[in-house]
Amino acid sequence: MKQYRVAILGCRSRGSSAARVYHAHPRAEVVGLCDLLEDRLNTLGNEINVEARFTDLDEMIRQTEPDIVAIPTAPALHAPLALRVLEHGVNIEVEKPMGLNLIETDAVMSKASKKSVQVAVHHQWRLSAWTQAINRAYQAGEIGELRYIYASGKGYYGGFGLMEIGTHLLTSMIKFGGHCQSVTAHATTRGRPITPQDVLPAPRGNGIIAGDHVTASLQFDNGVTGTLLQHRFDKLNLDAHVVELYGTEGRLMWHPRGAWKLPNPHALPVNNNLDQWQALKPIYPESFEQAAKTISGNSSMVEGDYWFVDEYVRALDEGREHECSGAEGLHVIEIIMGIFESSAYGTRVDLPQLNREHPLIRWRNEAGLEELTPMPMADADWLEEENKRLGS
Ligand SMILES: NC(=O)c1ccc[n+]([C@@H]2O[C@H](COP(=O)([O-])OP(=O)(O)OC[C@H]3O[C@@H](n4cnc5c(N)ncnc54)[C@H](O)[C@@H]3O)[C@@H](O)[C@H]2O)c1
């Protein structure tokens, strides 16, 4: 059985998590680490015992000849670094969101296709143990025919939440609903429809966004509709972070820390119906129990990250795309850009859109506004600046 050689480009938080799960997987071997900062490189290298440490990514790839390069870096670097790594003709995985606009995301797909390698996007929740449990119940017909999908973020500023968390929610929605054919959306700032002045650079360098509340209505290929909410709360609340499948005979609810089934599509919380939700059992990859013993840290994301690696191994073995493929990641960006376009122009947007420009930048340009001024990167500073702009 082939051992897949993996190189990690970026050794801070997400890079360390990625390195740990690849290192723990019996079919993968971390053959090289790269970071611009040597202390990060050495901390991670010492932890997982990898001596091949580099500050130059091209050098790392030339010397270690990996099958996969993981690129867990800041959002603005995803596409530029992906393009640089793909030049070497290796498979990659890139953190979400796959790109900050369609032009750079398209460029990654076209380069990967020219080099005949694959791109996977680190949408680990789409594969996590709770999603596996939902999928098993769904595939077994336990909620009948799917008719509607609801999803919500956990309370980030709307447009930012869409780039940050919406990317995960949307890939789960298209897993069940099929690709998205069209989008109708509303974005508001302080309760009024957004204007070109509300277009802003997002916190954490997460692209160009607008709206503190975003509500999107989506039409999927499988004849199913859905709603995605990215509403800003005063305080983040993980309990809001769900994906719910509504079937003709019941409902399934996913949360980062659980999955439940309601064996009744219309149960009101009366007449002893309060406790009808049934907890589902998480499903892990075969090798997880053993591997988990060697993974340090207790991030709740470990099993999802491990599933992601397991899927990459199986996809490469079978000569097929990863379930969280570049094509799926690109489609998620199409939906996000469609949501922004529909919110700005007040129209239904059919996907995939022909115009690949960022719709909010186009909207601002058409309004004759000057170039965007930079905003703080950290969430709290960003919100403070935004509150000032809005006059409180
Ligand atoms: N999948 C998830 O659930 C999830 C959760 C949180 C964050 N994220 C994503 O993870 C990313 C952030 O991860 P992080 O906090 O670990 O990132 P980070 O930006 O803090 O760390 C990235 C590391 O990459 C290094 N780096 C950058 N450019 C480099 C280059 N050219 N060569 C070598 N090293 C380079 C930096 O020095 C840094 O140490 C974001 O894209 C975010 O959206 C995903």
The ligand as an ORCA input file, in Angstrom:
! r2SCAN-3c Opt
* xyz 0 1
  N     -11.095     24.580      8.515
  C     -11.400     25.219      9.629
  O     -12.306     24.863     10.367
  C     -10.633     26.439      9.999
  C     -10.641     26.934     11.314
  C      -9.905     28.079     11.599
  C      -9.181     28.706     10.599
  N      -9.211     28.209      9.322
  C      -8.463     28.834      8.225
  O      -7.087     28.626      8.519
  C      -6.342     29.736      8.060
  C      -5.594     30.338      9.192
  O      -4.760     29.375      9.799
  P      -3.708     29.848     10.880
  O      -4.405     30.640     11.904
  O      -2.882     28.692     11.257
  O      -2.863     30.851      9.906
  P      -1.692     31.880     10.253
  O      -1.774     32.918      9.171
  O      -1.698     32.288     11.662
  O      -0.398     30.975     10.024
  C       0.076     30.700      8.741
  C       1.550     30.358      8.827
  O       2.016     30.265      7.471
  C       3.289     30.880      7.385
  N       3.484     31.345      6.012
  C       2.798     32.295      5.350
  N       3.313     32.460      4.113
  C       4.320     31.584      3.991
  C       5.240     31.278      2.945
  N       5.236     31.927      1.775
  N       6.163     30.328      3.166
  C       6.223     29.681      4.349
  N       5.375     29.933      5.369
  C       4.444     30.870      5.194
  C       3.230     32.034      8.383
  O       4.530     32.421      8.814
  C       2.389     31.435      9.518
  O       3.184     30.833     10.506
  C      -7.346     30.723      7.487
  O      -7.410     30.533      6.111
  C      -8.651     30.315      8.114
  O      -9.752     30.617      7.302
  C      -9.887     27.080      9.035
*
